[in-house]
Amino acid sequence: MDEIDEAILRELQKDGRMSMAALGSIVGIAPSTVFKRIEKLKKAGILERFTIVINQKCFEHTLVAFLNVRVQPDGKAEVEEFMRDLPGILEVYEVLEPGDFFAKVRVQNISDLKRGVLVPLSGLSAVKDIQTIIAVRKVKEER
């Protein structure tokens, strides 16, 4: 990966729908070369997927929460699989301390958080503890 690849990645992070011509113009290479480099980045696993980012301000009642989940050591795989498939959980990270998993959740309200995420998750026998942190304002987010 060189400076041009890094520039392509930076620009795609700003706007993943940018045309090859516009991207080529910004980084100073031909659109066909941009296409080839993007394909190379995809094959190398550097670019996993293209996606969209929804402006959550357009949805009045959305709640973002973070969960610190502590589990029994022998139940990690079960909890991980459960969280991977649970609607509302956007991201899950295995962490070292103070818990075992850290998850980002987006739901409509606190009732949905409790009913749709916390109750099912705490129902797993391997879950020892869940600490919930409710976000009040997004300060910065990058993709």
C-alpha positions in Angstrom: 0.0 0.0 0.0 1.4 3.4 -1.0 0.4 7.1 -0.6 -2.1 6.9 -3.5 -3.8 3.9 -1.9 -4.0 5.8 1.4 -5.4 8.8 -0.4 -8.0 6.7 -2.1 -9.0 5.2 1.3 -9.3 8.6 2.9 -11.6 9.9 0.1 -13.7 6.8 0.1 -14.2 7.2 3.9 -15.6 10.6 3.2 -17.8 9.5 0.4 -18.0 5.8 -0.7 -20.2 6.7 -3.6 -17.7 9.0 -5.3 -17.2 8.2 -9.0 -14.0 6.8 -10.2 -13.5 10.0 -12.3 -13.9 12.3 -9.3 -11.7 10.1 -7.2 -9.0 9.9 -9.9 -9.1 13.7 -10.2 -8.6 14.2 -6.5 -5.7 11.7 -6.2 -4.2 12.5 -9.6 -4.6 9.2 -11.5 -6.8 7.8 -14.2 -10.3 6.5 -13.3 -9.3 3.0 -14.7 -6.3 3.1 -12.3 -8.5 4.0 -9.4 -10.8 1.1 -10.2 -7.8 -1.3 -10.4 -6.4 -0.1 -7.1 -9.8 -0.4 -5.3 -10.1 -4.0 -6.6 -6.6 -4.7 -5.3 -7.5 -3.2 -1.9 -10.7 -5.4 -1.8 -8.7 -8.6 -2.7 -6.1 -7.8 -0.1 -8.9 -7.5 2.6 -8.2 -3.9 3.3 -11.6 -2.8 2.0 -14.2 -5.1 3.5 -17.4 -3.6 2.2 -19.0 -0.4 1.1 -21.9 0.8 3.2 -24.0 3.9 4.0 -24.2 5.9 7.2 -27.7 7.0 8.3 -28.1 10.3 9.9 -29.7 9.3 13.2 -30.9 12.9 13.9 -33.5 12.1 11.3 -35.0 9.6 13.7 -36.4 11.3 16.7 -36.3 8.5 19.2 -33.1 6.6 18.9 -31.0 5.6 21.9 -27.4 4.6 21.8 -26.0 2.5 24.6 -22.8 0.7 25.3 -22.7 -2.6 27.2 -19.8 -4.0 29.2 -20.6 -7.7 29.4 -18.8 -10.0 31.8 -19.2 -13.8 31.1 -18.1 -17.2 32.4 -14.9 -18.2 30.6 -16.5 -21.4 29.2 -19.5 -19.4 27.9 -17.7 -16.8 25.8 -18.5 -18.5 22.4 -22.2 -18.8 23.2 -22.5 -15.2 24.3 -20.5 -13.9 21.3 -22.7 -15.8 18.9 -25.8 -14.6 20.6 -24.7 -10.9 20.5 -23.7 -11.3 16.9 -27.3 -12.3 16.0 -29.2 -9.9 18.3 -31.0 -7.1 16.5 -30.0 -3.7 17.9 -26.4 -4.6 18.6 -24.3 -2.8 16.0 -20.8 -3.7 17.1 -19.2 -6.2 19.5 -15.6 -6.2 20.7 -13.9 -8.8 22.9 -12.0 -6.8 25.5 -9.6 -7.5 28.3 -11.0 -5.5 31.2 -13.2 -4.6 33.0 -15.4 -7.1 31.1 -15.2 -9.6 28.3 -17.3 -7.9 25.6 -18.1 -4.3 24.8 -21.1 -3.7 22.6 -22.6 -0.7 20.9 -26.4 -0.8 20.8 -29.0 1.3 19.0 -32.6 1.0 19.8 -35.7 3.2 19.9 -35.9 3.8 23.7 -35.0 2.4 27.1 -37.9 0.0 27.1 -36.6 -1.5 23.8 -33.1 -1.7 25.3 -34.4 -3.6 28.3 -36.9 -5.9 26.4 -34.9 -6.5 23.3 -31.3 -6.6 24.5 -30.7 -6.6 28.2 -33.4 -9.2 29.2 -32.5 -11.8 26.5 -28.7 -11.3 27.1 -28.9 -11.5 30.8 -31.0 -14.7 30.4 -27.9 -16.6 29.2 -26.4 -18.6 32.0 -22.9 -17.6 31.0 -23.5 -13.9 31.5 -22.3 -12.8 34.9 -22.9 -9.0 34.7 -23.9 -6.3 32.3 -23.0 -2.6 32.8 -25.0 -0.3 30.7 -23.8 3.2 29.6 -26.4 5.4 27.8 -25.0 7.9 25.4 -26.5 11.4 25.6 -24.7 13.0 22.6 -22.4 11.9 19.8 -19.3 14.1 19.9 -17.4 12.4 17.1 -17.7 9.3 14.9 -15.5 8.2 12.0 -15.8 5.3 9.7 
